[in-house]
Amino acid sequence: MFTASLMERAISVLRSNDTGFFTKPGPNQYPHQWNWDSALIALGLSHFDLPRAQLEIRSLLSGQWQDGMLPHVVYHHTTSDYFPPASFWQIENSPHAPDNPTSGITQPPLLATVIRRMHSRLPMPDFVQEVYPALLDWHRWLHTARNADGSGLVGIIHPWESGTDDSPRWLDLLAAIQPENIPEFRRGDTRYVPAIERPHRAEYERFIHLIDVFRKLNYAPAELLAHSPFLVQDVLFNAILFRADEDLRALAASLGQPTAEIDGWLSKMRLNFDARFWNGTNGLYYDYDLRAGEPIQVNTAATFLPLFAGLATTKQLQRLVEEHLLNPREYAASGEVRHWVTTTARAEPTWESRRYWRGPVWIIMNWFLIEGLQRYAYNKLAEIIRQDTLGLIEAAGFREYYDARDGSGCGSENFSWTAALALELSDRSMEENES
Ligand code: GLC
């Protein structure tokens, strides 16, 4: 059903966003290198140009901080009309900052998972050996600098660290922050994309205020944990980290490196994950607000990430699927909503069909879900969502996100990770796994 032409078009999107050493997530909207985008882009590139995929990863790692932090944006000294610009972060105030200009926060750690997958398809021991120390440093930084309550579950300090910037999960927390002196700024994100598809002004002001707080603290990790007004244990981030720790462990084993430290992280996270995140009454995983000391009871597709990590029991899996994923009031494609899977349950009052992380379909979330369902051998459902996802891309092009009602595209055009995941999802070896 999915033609060579879809794959050719996906390749040409990745080629057209290629600057030569890093790939822009979107041609106008996102002109620098983003952390988790870059991991997926490398996975996409590995389908047709392994050396270029490896270069993508090297370029990202060139922005790593000396304490191990891998930032969410690497600017590479390139200029653009993107806001915030590199200078806004003032990272030079940190003794750990690299020479390459970057942001001062991180993003979900997908990289080890991607590298393991590339290595398992086409063994590249020299490359794994080369990048392994940087991966280990980043994971170690996450497990120490962000181990806010000693539970081994890591905290995030900014909605941008979650990768799901204006998710309704963060709205109450952001509303509780009352910034006094927000630095002057002019948004760039509504220049190329209609305002109705982007975050509201109130959230944006708080995004900027948080950066201002962090730069005044010189990005000292202990200070950030002590003073960031936003401090959350995010289900999505922790599930991705758990999975990435497993993948890092496999890479370590393949290199003959010690694994005890990674085993320690894994067992601590496994021990505390359910008690912190699982809500047995509602059959959902909820994020945890460390400042307020309470769960954030908002139902979004982040609740399916423990499937990607293999952290859910069979009982939890059944509840997630039967009570939520297949529920036409929440996630199932049904009635007016024709596509899988909205990033927020439709029953949430904050749901908006075209606004950013408030409701539209994002291909990355579908990919996590498909991978998670396959992990638990829910192959039929995974296949339905996979076909629907590829159909959406085939019909509306490689967009940043899609309106689930009619499949129309939103946000950036020619979006790189949509192209990368189209290649990944069309891969024949994946189809062979399905029966
Ligand atoms: C937006 C998304 C984030 C992504 C970035 C670049 O900020 O929320 O997840 O990494 O764009 O595509």
Boltz pocket constraint, residues with backbone or C-beta under 6 A from the ligand:
constraints:
  - pocket:
      binder: B
      contacts: [[A, 25], [A, 26], [A, 30], [A, 34], [A, 35], [A, 36], [A, 37], [A, 160], [A, 162], [A, 163], [A, 164], [A, 165]]
      max_distance: 6.0
